Amino acid sequence: MTQPAGGGSPPVVGLRREREVLTVALEAGRHVVIEGPPGTGKSTLLRAIARDSGRDVIFVEGNAELTPARLIGQHDPSQVLSAGYTPATFTDGPLLSAMRSGALLYLEEFNRVPEETLNVLITLLTEGEIAVPRLGTVRAGPQFRLIAAMNPFDAIGTARVSHAIADRICRVVLGYQDAAAERAITTAVTGLDGRPVELAVGLTRATRVHRDVRMGSSVRGSIDLVLLLTGLQRLRGEQGLVIQTARDATHAALSGRIRIADGCERTPESVLDEILDELLPADDADGADRADGAGGGPPEPDPASRGKADGQPGASADRLAAPGQSRSSLRRDRSGGGAARRSIGRAELALRHPSFEEISPGVGELDEDALAGLLAADPDRAAALLADLAAATDRELRAAARRLAARVFIRLGRAAAPRARGTRRLEPSRSGEGDLDLERTMARWPGSGPLHSEDLVTRAWAARTRAVCLLVDASGSMAGPGVAMAAVAAAAVVLASGHRLAPSVIAFSGEVRVLQPQGTRRPPDDLVGDLVGLRGHGVTDLARALRAAAAQLARADGDERVAVLLSDCLRTAGADPATALSGIDRLHVLCPASEDLPAATLARAGGGISQPVRTLADVAPALQRLLV
């Protein structure tokens, strides 16, 4: 644990409510588990409470090697050989030591402890005693409490805590503090203040809401960044903030602390460079501290726009923004009616796309002829570039790209639109058309007298109307190619509907956004414009999306309700999607991921099929197979 400047215990900043709840729970004789991502002050909070109450704390690190014997204690084999199994030959482990002395047992990484070890706690948590073989029953002192801590967002080497344990323990959840509190923590630990602290906290907080980051850095990253940045400044004899020095310190302090979202091919350094370029523009890097203290600020997050591992406690926009911070272009563009997105700077565009400088030779410029050439040579690369240009920080470039994207993706969608004649089948009819259905006609005949025309039943080919809902996964795996395929698929489905039932289009991550309601026709270029404005963010709640699709399809009069899902089907939040298929007659999946087993499994559960779509050329035949 990082110590504050000058030694002593780390400070507890904020957390008043959590501190009160934990204090009262311990006084009431309850055992508690503290949940929260790294760096939210779990250990610091417990130490402060123990110090205030004058109680000892025994720390135990939870891991796969923590066996029941290591936690409880065991007989010394050498002494057993000479004296047998007696209390004198037993060496107490941390659990029995805490029970006998009435101390607080702090068990870190609770969800990494093996299940067999946790099971020995069940009786202790309920009865306050534990039966140890060949030793007897040991009762806990009246002041003994178990305090467990865990990070529920780390999926590597962890396991779900059983309900038998969870039912016997209280739960306190810690989230990240607001920006002011994190600046106060960083200042208290480092003994430093001013612009380095503003920059470090702003940059660290921005990693938690970046579209390509599954898990951002804690305030520990801010502390290390301040220490490294100011240390490098002293070593290099620099008076102000130099961009390269800030970059070196940022890479060292934060690159190992952030986790890139699954399916994203970026490096931590490229993400940090993007954020740093927005928070510390080159023309501002060498200047002195400004009077208002504005060193740039992190983006304001949409409530649903956390990292790929959505669920870690985020901060609302007013908590992220520091007083006096500038409105940097890193902020999310909310003009799309709430579609969370991030702008992309020219440096990042050049890193992602080798053809960028040819397509956009200068600020605000878009060479449509060059893009048309790239589109003819490599449609997928051109479409991915165009989708990212539609999210460029450069406003003029972004506007031009959006106009062009609408034309290009609608044209591609028209080519990909399935040439469907509708679902047709032989059905009984009394219209008099088709072939006589003798069996049904005789069933209607009363048995005497002539047949009347209304008694005749025929069989004719009838086209059944189909209601379609397109679901577009806009979670953390959404990137340029994914955006392009979503735009083309939406344009194709909308254009193929013709004068029939207008399909609905839904974008989803942890939340759901209806881009086109069922039965409502929007101009295709407006719909495509909204789609290219989507940037990957948040978790993947498939069940919520399917329930929203069923609600849209229920508004249609179609004979068949079909949902087409563009997703890798890797659920990271919500219920099992197989339980949310009610109201959907058939679910088809367009899978852009190389691992298509989850997509195939979900499609099979929904009575449909899964089709791989790795490139734009795959969209047309896939839709043809699904919707014809």
Buried (B, 14 or more C-beta within 10 A) or exposed (E): EBEBEEEEEBBBBBBEEBBEBBBEBBEEEBBBBBBBBBBBBBBBBBBBBBEEEEBEBBBBEBEEEBBBEBBBBBBBEEBBEEEEEEEEBBEBBBBBBBBBBBBBBBBBBBBBBBEEBBEBBBBBBEEBEBEBEEBEEBEBEEBBBBBBBBBBBBEEEBEEBEEBBEEBBBEBEBBBBBBBBBBBBBBBBBEBBEBBBBBBBBBBBBBBBBBBBBBBBBBBBBBBBBBBBBEBBEEEEBEEBBBEBBBBBBBBBBBEBBBBBBBBEBEBEBBBBBBBBBBBBEEBBEEEBEEEBBBBBBBBBBEBBBBBBBBBBBBEBEBBBBEEBBEBBBBBBEEBEEBBBBBBBBBBBEBBBEBBEEBBEEEEEBBBEBBEBBBEEBBBBBBBBBBBBBBBBBEEBBBBBBBBBBEBBBEBBBBBBBEBEBBEEEBBBBEEEBEEBEEBBEEBEEEEEEEEEEBBBBBBEBEEEBBBBBBBBBBBBBBBBBBBBBBBBBBBBBBBBEEBBBBBBBBBBBBBBBBBBBBEEBEBBEBBBBBBBBBBBBBBBBBBBBBBBBBBBEBBEBBBBBBBBBBBBBBBBBBEBBEBBEBBBBBBBBBBBEEBEBBBBBBBBBEBBBBBBEBBEBBBEBBBEBBE
